[in-house]
Amino acid sequence: MDESPETRCSDSHAMALRLAALSHPARIEILKRLSASACCSCREVVDHLDLAQSTVSQHLKVLVEAGLVRFEADRQRSRYAVDHAALAGVSASLTQLVDSCCSGSLPKRQD
């Protein structure tokens, strides 16, 4: 069963949003830090990176909006955790995209 154009567009939009969130080196480092424990506060992330708290907060916001990180408000500290299922989905979508783009033989170079 083929996907409708609307579904493909929606899936492409979600994938682009998530890949854009991953396109900043600081966000990749934040994801690595979050992956090292079950969840972290913004302060705990700041303590491991050479970035201002406001910068880390902004990057966390982007990651949460992209659905790559879960946010849970706690009494005194907000907690963040990697959404492993979402990251696995990005990996699967990217693999599928690369496979579909590269499945045919490469055109011969004309010098």
N, C-alpha and C positions, 0 to 999 in steps of 0.2 A: 504494500500500500504506500503510495507516494504521499509526501507531505504537501500540504497546501502552500501556496506562495506566502500566505499570512504567517503560517507556522515557521517556515524557513526564515522569513524576515525577522520574526520575533526571536528565534533561536540565534540568528546572526547578530542581532542587536545585543542580546544577553552575552554572547561570546565576546563581542567587541568591547562591551563595558568591562567585563572581567579581565580581558587582556590589557585594556588601558590601565586598569588598576594595578596590574603587575608590571607595568612599563617603567616604574620608577625604582631605582636601586634602593632607596630607603624603605620602600614598601616590601621589597623582597627581604631585606634584613629584618624588618618587623615580623614578617611571616615566619622567618627562621626562628626568631626569638620566641614567638608565640608557640611554635611547634615543639619547642624544647620543654614545655610544661603544659599541664591541662588547661590552665587559663592564667592570665596576667592582668594586672592593673596597668594603666598608662604609665604610672611612675616606675613600675618594674621594667617596662620596656625602655623608658628613658635612661634608667640606670645602666643599661647594657649597650646603649648606642650614644654616639657623640652628636646628639640632636637636642634641640630645645623641646620642652614639654609641649608647647603650642604646636610645634612642627609635627611631633609624633601624634598629637591629638588629631590634627588635620589629616594625616596619612591614615590613621585608624578609621576616621570617618569615611574616607574614600573606599577603604577595604570593606567596611561594613555595608556601605551603599551598594557595592558590587556583589555582595553576598558571599564574599570569601572569608569573612570573619564574623563571628557571632558576638553580640553585645548583650551584656546582662547588667542592669543597674543594681548595685548593691547599696546598702545604707550609706557607707562612707566612701566606697570606691567602686567605680565601674569596672567590670571584668570583661576581658576579651579572650576569645578562643578561636582557633582556626576551624573553619567549617571544612573538614576533610572530604566530605561528600561533594561539596562544591568544587574543591580543587581537583578531585578525581574527575569530575564532569568536564572541567576545563581541559584536563589532560586528554580525556577520551575524545572530546570535540576537536581538539587541535590535531590529534593523531588521525582522526577520520578526515579532516580537511587536507592534511598533508598527503595522506594515502590517496585521496580522490584526485588531488592535483598532480600527483606524481605517478599515477597508476599506468598511464600510457608511456610509450617509449619517448625518450627525449628527442626533440628534433635535432637533426644533424647540423652542425655548425657549417656555415658557408663562409670560407675565408676569402 
